[in-house]
Amino acid sequence: MVRGRAHALASAFGLYAELNWLARTRLAHPERWLEGRVFPQRAALLSVPELAALAHLPLDADAPGLRRAGARSVLPPPTVPEPAPGAGVKALGRSDTGARRPVGLAVADVRHHIHLMGATGSGKSTLVAHLVLDDVRHHRGAIVIDPKGDFVTDLLARLPDTCADRLVFIDPDDSHAPPCLNVLDGADIDVVVDNLTGIFRRIFTAFWGPRTDDVMRAACLTLLKHRAHTGQLVTLADVPRLLGEPAYRLRLIPTIKDPVLRGFWAWYESMSEPSRAAVVGPVMNKLRA
């Protein structure tokens, strides 16, 4: 057994075989050195990473005599509400320090960011599932985004039948019914245009100037005001048509009563074809992509 332990130690120290190298040697009477825990005269000083590589802590959580540092348990503040029927509080669990009591989170607070931390298998997905199911039972809206799909599959199996008529399932892998979203759809025209141009500005920050913003904003406002006047469906794909097809513009611009937009299109039509292409080029190449 001692010979095997010696070979194991020698193999472990074999990692350090570069400039500060170690070599094997035979001891005439190894019992005296081992029992006395005495270093030879030519001892070696180990750095912290080297020592950690040789004498690492055991990975087994049930190792006898090993005390691990963990998060300190504290009492929940008195302001943390308790879930109760009709109280508008979502249940989180029960406190494990002091007097055990249920703790929850107000529905209004759940609308803010919640960061759940824990190791794999500690119950993060289970807690999120309970929060979503609580919203479903109380007829509140909830959106679940799962990059892997396992959590959504488990959640679908636990949803009650009463929510089937208000359930929308979007699967990007489903080629038969691809999900679509009309970014120009909205009741408030100014808010829709502000949001859309803001998104483009953040995506193309280095290539988005005031003229590009003006052209994009004027085109979207024209399409939305035309929709409000005629009731026709407009999408983001109509912006290149509006900027590049004169016949399409002739059908839309006469319906616009806004003097600011009419002034923009008067200036747009007064430009030569090369000048117009230079103005709309930064918008067109991003919309084509």
C-alpha positions in Angstrom: 0.0 0.0 0.0 2.9 2.4 0.8 4.5 1.7 -2.5 1.2 2.5 -4.3 0.8 5.7 -2.4 4.4 6.7 -3.2 3.8 6.1 -6.9 0.6 8.1 -6.8 2.4 11.1 -5.1 5.2 10.9 -7.6 2.8 10.9 -10.5 0.9 13.9 -9.1 4.2 15.8 -8.7 5.1 14.8 -12.2 3.0 17.7 -13.5 5.7 20.0 -12.5 8.5 18.9 -14.8 9.6 22.2 -16.5 12.1 24.7 -15.0 11.3 23.8 -11.4 11.4 20.1 -11.9 11.1 17.3 -9.4 12.7 13.9 -9.7 12.0 10.6 -7.9 14.5 9.3 -5.3 14.6 6.4 -2.9 14.5 6.7 0.9 16.4 4.2 2.9 13.9 4.3 5.8 10.6 6.0 4.6 8.7 5.1 7.8 10.6 7.7 9.7 9.9 10.5 7.2 6.2 9.5 6.9 5.5 9.2 10.6 7.3 12.3 11.6 5.9 14.3 8.6 9.4 15.8 8.2 10.5 17.5 5.0 13.8 16.5 3.5 16.6 19.0 3.7 15.9 20.0 0.1 12.2 21.0 0.5 10.1 22.6 -2.2 7.8 25.5 -1.7 4.5 25.2 -3.6 2.4 28.1 -4.9 -1.3 28.3 -4.1 -2.4 26.9 -7.6 0.1 24.0 -7.3 -1.0 23.2 -3.8 -4.7 23.3 -4.9 -3.9 20.9 -7.7 -2.3 18.4 -5.3 -4.6 18.6 -2.3 -8.0 19.7 -3.7 -11.1 19.6 -1.7 -13.3 16.5 -2.2 -16.3 17.0 -4.5 -18.6 14.7 -2.4 -21.0 16.9 -0.5 -21.3 14.2 2.2 -17.5 13.9 2.9 -17.1 13.4 6.7 -15.5 16.2 8.6 -15.8 18.7 5.8 -17.7 21.9 6.5 -18.6 24.0 3.5 -19.3 27.7 3.4 -22.8 28.5 2.1 -25.2 31.3 1.9 -26.2 32.6 5.3 -29.9 32.1 6.0 -31.7 35.3 7.0 -35.2 36.0 8.1 -37.5 37.5 5.4 -38.2 41.2 6.0 -41.6 41.9 7.4 -42.5 43.8 4.2 -42.4 40.5 2.2 -46.1 39.7 1.8 -47.7 36.3 2.4 -49.8 34.8 -0.4 -53.5 34.7 0.3 -56.6 34.3 -1.8 -57.5 37.5 -3.5 -54.4 39.4 -2.1 -52.7 39.8 -5.5 -49.6 38.0 -4.2 -47.8 35.2 -6.1 -46.4 32.4 -3.9 -42.7 31.8 -3.8 -42.3 29.2 -1.0 -41.8 29.1 2.7 -39.0 30.7 4.7 -36.5 28.2 6.3 -35.2 30.5 9.0 -37.0 31.4 12.2 -40.8 30.9 12.2 -41.6 29.2 9.0 -44.1 31.2 7.0 -45.2 31.5 3.4 -43.5 34.2 1.4 -44.7 35.7 -1.9 -44.2 38.5 -4.4 -46.8 41.1 -5.3 -48.1 40.9 -8.8 -47.0 44.5 -9.5 -43.5 43.6 -8.5 -43.3 40.6 -10.7 -43.5 42.9 -13.7 -40.0 44.0 -12.9 -36.9 41.9 -13.4 -36.5 38.8 -11.3 -33.1 37.0 -11.2 -33.2 33.4 -10.1 -29.8 31.9 -9.3 -29.0 28.2 -8.5 -27.2 25.1 -9.6 -28.7 22.7 -12.1 -31.5 20.8 -10.6 -32.1 23.2 -7.7 -35.6 24.0 -8.9 -35.4 27.3 -10.9 -37.6 26.0 -13.7 -40.1 24.6 -11.2 -40.4 28.0 -9.5 -40.9 29.7 -12.9 -43.5 27.1 -13.8 -45.5 27.8 -10.6 -45.3 31.6 -11.3 -46.7 31.1 -14.8 -49.4 28.7 -13.6 -50.4 31.2 -11.0 -50.9 33.8 -13.7 -52.9 31.3 -15.8 -55.2 30.4 -12.9 -55.9 34.1 -12.2 -56.4 35.0 -15.9 -53.3 37.2 -16.1 -51.2 37.4 -19.2 -47.8 35.6 -19.4 -45.1 35.0 -22.0 -42.7 32.1 -21.7 -39.5 32.0 -23.9 -37.6 28.7 -23.7 -34.5 28.3 -25.9 -34.3 24.5 -25.3 -38.0 23.5 -25.4 -38.1 21.1 -22.4 -39.6 23.6 -20.0 -42.3 24.7 -22.5 -43.2 21.1 -23.1 -43.5 20.4 -19.4 -45.5 23.6 -18.9 -48.0 22.8 -21.8 -48.7 19.4 -20.1 -49.7 21.2 -16.9 -51.8 24.0 -18.3 -55.6 23.6 -17.5 -58.0 23.1 -20.4 -59.8 26.4 -19.6 -56.9 28.4 -21.1 -56.9 26.7 -24.5 -58.8 29.4 -26.2 -56.3 32.1 -25.2 -53.1 30.1 -25.6 -50.7 31.0 -28.5 -47.8 28.6 -29.2 -45.0 29.8 -31.5 -42.5 27.2 -32.7 -39.8 28.6 -34.9 -39.0 25.0 -36.1 -42.6 24.7 -37.5 -42.2 25.3 -41.3 -46.0 25.0 -42.0 -47.1 28.0 -39.9 -44.1 30.4 -39.5 -44.7 33.0 -36.8 -45.1 36.6 -38.2 -45.4 40.0 -36.6 -46.4 43.2 -38.3 -44.2 45.8 -36.7 -46.4 48.6 -38.2 -49.5 47.3 -36.5 -50.7 49.6 -33.7 -53.3 52.0 -32.7 -51.0 55.0 -31.9 -49.2 55.9 -35.1 -46.6 58.2 -33.5 -45.7 55.5 -30.9 -45.4 52.8 -33.5 -43.1 55.0 -35.7 -41.0 56.1 -32.7 -40.5 52.5 -31.5 -39.6 51.2 -35.0 -37.1 53.9 -35.8 -35.6 53.6 -32.3 -35.1 49.9 -32.9 -33.3 50.5 -36.3 -31.2 53.2 -34.7 -30.0 50.9 -31.9 -29.3 48.0 -34.4 -27.4 50.2 -36.9 -25.9 52.7 -34.5 -22.7 53.3 -36.5 -24.6 53.7 -39.8 -27.7 55.6 -38.8 -27.7 59.4 -39.3 -30.3 62.1 -39.0 -31.2 62.0 -42.8 -31.6 58.2 -42.6 -33.8 58.6 -39.6 -35.9 61.3 -41.3 -36.5 59.2 -44.5 -37.4 56.1 -42.4 -39.8 58.1 -40.2 -41.5 59.9 -43.1 -42.0 56.6 -45.0 -43.5 54.8 -42.0 -45.8 57.8 -41.1 -47.0 57.9 -44.7 -47.9 54.3 -44.8 -49.7 54.4 -41.4 -51.7 57.5 -42.3 -52.6 55.9 -45.6 -53.8 52.8 -43.7 -55.8 55.0 -41.3 -57.5 56.7 -44.3 -58.1 53.7 -46.5 -58.0 50.7 -44.1 -55.5 48.8 -46.3 -52.9 46.6 -44.7 -49.3 48.0 -44.7 -46.2 46.3 -43.6 -42.5 47.0 -43.4 -42.0 45.5 -46.9 -44.0 48.5 -48.3 -41.3 51.0 -47.3 -38.9 50.0 -50.2 -41.8 50.2 -52.6 -42.8 53.6 -51.3 -39.2 54.9 -51.7 -38.4 53.2 -55.0 -41.6 52.9 -57.1 -43.1 56.2 -58.4 -46.4 54.6 -59.3 -46.8 53.3 -55.8 -46.1 56.8 -54.4 -48.7 58.3 -56.7 -51.4 56.1 -55.1 -50.5 56.9 -51.5 -49.2 60.5 -51.3 -52.5 62.2 -52.5 -54.3 60.6 -49.5 -51.9 62.3 -47.0 -53.2 65.6 -45.5 -50.3 66.3 -43.2 -48.4 69.4 -44.5 -45.1 68.2 -43.1 -45.3 64.9 -44.9 -46.5 66.5 -48.1 -43.5 68.9 -47.9 -41.1 65.9 -47.5 -42.5 64.2 -50.5 -42.4 67.4 -52.6 -38.7 67.7 -51.7 -38.2 64.0 -52.5 -39.8 64.2 -55.9 -37.8 67.3 -56.8 -34.5 65.5 -56.6 -32.8 63.8 -59.5 -32.7 60.0 -59.7 -29.0 59.8 -58.6 -29.6 62.2 -55.6 -32.6 60.2 -54.6 -30.7 56.9 -54.7 -28.0 58.4 -52.5 -30.6 59.6 -49.9 -32.5 56.3 -49.7 -29.5 54.0 -50.0 -28.8 53.7 -46.3 -32.4 52.9 -45.6 -32.9 50.5 -48.5 -29.8 48.3 -47.8 -30.9 47.8 -44.2 -34.5 47.0 -45.1 -33.4 44.5 -47.8 -31.3 42.7 -45.2 
